Amino acid sequence: MNIVHRARQFAQRAHKDQKRKWTGEPYFVHLQEVALLCAQHGLSKKAIAAAYLHDTIEDQPVTYEDLVGEFGREVASIVFDLTDAPGGPGTPTRRERKLADLARLERASYEAQSIKCADLISNTSSIVRHDKDFARTYLPEKRAVLTVLTRADADLREMAWKRLREAEALLDA
């Protein structure tokens, strides 16, 4: 079984009980959308595998070391670059975490930045439709993220900018 199929199955198992916050649909739908966008834009099999796995460390009891063991250091490192700093009691403020995320993403590889663009494409309009209050925080953060994704696939980056502008217009309507 190739790395993409293994990653797809791993992600399905890891996120099996997780639902999208606003729609209630299986979380895997988002992962599949991100991976499909990456495949359609010619990213490598390892990058597509990382796209399926991009939220596993952040959302599930999966570690970087788990991913290294299953998929190798390259895939695990891409996923790690896409993992947001955790929040909660005793952690830095949201603003501080997002600044750290920006710095990490700015240094990230072509693959990680391209996956991040696909992630933004998948998430952005849904958030505006379902939670306008949160969108007022989320959209400016994503605008800042897109400004540092200079290594990303140009078409994915442009699609992400377009989706962001559409979401901002929807929010202002």
ChimeraX attribute file (.defattr): number of C-alpha atoms within 10 A of each C-alpha:
attribute: neighborCount
match mode: 1-to-1
recipient: residues
	/A:1	5
	/A:2	9
	/A:3	18
	/A:4	21
	/A:5	14
	/A:6	15
	/A:7	22
	/A:8	21
	/A:9	13
	/A:10	18
	/A:11	24
	/A:12	20
	/A:13	11
	/A:14	19
	/A:15	18
	/A:16	12
	/A:17	10
	/A:18	15
	/A:19	15
	/A:20	12
	/A:21	12
	/A:22	11
	/A:23	11
	/A:24	9
	/A:25	12
	/A:26	16
	/A:27	19
	/A:28	21
	/A:29	14
	/A:30	17
	/A:31	23
	/A:32	19
	/A:33	18
	/A:34	27
	/A:35	27
	/A:36	17
	/A:37	21
	/A:38	28
	/A:39	16
	/A:40	10
	/A:41	15
	/A:42	12
	/A:43	20
	/A:44	13
	/A:45	17
	/A:46	19
	/A:47	26
	/A:48	28
	/A:49	28
	/A:50	34
	/A:51	35
	/A:52	29
	/A:53	31
	/A:54	28
	/A:55	22
	/A:56	21
	/A:57	20
	/A:58	17
	/A:59	14
	/A:60	12
	/A:61	9
	/A:62	13
	/A:63	14
	/A:64	17
	/A:65	13
	/A:66	13
	/A:67	23
	/A:68	14
	/A:69	11
	/A:70	15
	/A:71	18
	/A:72	15
	/A:73	14
	/A:74	14
	/A:75	26
	/A:76	25
	/A:77	19
	/A:78	24
	/A:79	26
	/A:80	23
	/A:81	20
	/A:82	25
	/A:83	18
	/A:84	18
	/A:85	15
	/A:86	12
	/A:87	11
	/A:88	8
	/A:89	7
	/A:90	6
	/A:91	11
	/A:92	14
	/A:93	12
	/A:94	13
	/A:95	10
	/A:96	12
	/A:97	16
	/A:98	18
	/A:99	16
	/A:100	15
	/A:101	17
	/A:102	21
	/A:103	13
	/A:104	16
	/A:105	23
	/A:106	19
	/A:107	15
	/A:108	23
	/A:109	17
	/A:110	17
	/A:111	24
	/A:112	28
	/A:113	27
	/A:114	29
	/A:115	30
	/A:116	27
	/A:117	29
	/A:118	26
	/A:119	24
	/A:120	24
	/A:121	23
	/A:122	20
	/A:123	17
	/A:124	21
	/A:125	20
	/A:126	15
	/A:127	20
	/A:128	22
	/A:129	13
	/A:130	13
	/A:131	13
	/A:132	15
	/A:133	11
	/A:134	11
	/A:135	21
	/A:136	15
	/A:137	10
	/A:138	14
	/A:139	21
	/A:140	13
	/A:141	15
	/A:142	19
	/A:143	16
	/A:144	13
	/A:145	22
	/A:146	23
	/A:147	12
	/A:148	17
	/A:149	23
	/A:150	18
	/A:151	17
	/A:152	22
	/A:153	21
	/A:154	14
	/A:155	12
	/A:156	23
	/A:157	24
	/A:158	15
	/A:159	15
	/A:160	25
	/A:161	19
	/A:162	13
	/A:163	18
	/A:164	23
	/A:165	16
	/A:166	15
	/A:167	20
	/A:168	19
	/A:169	11
	/A:170	13
	/A:171	17
	/A:172	9
	/A:173	6
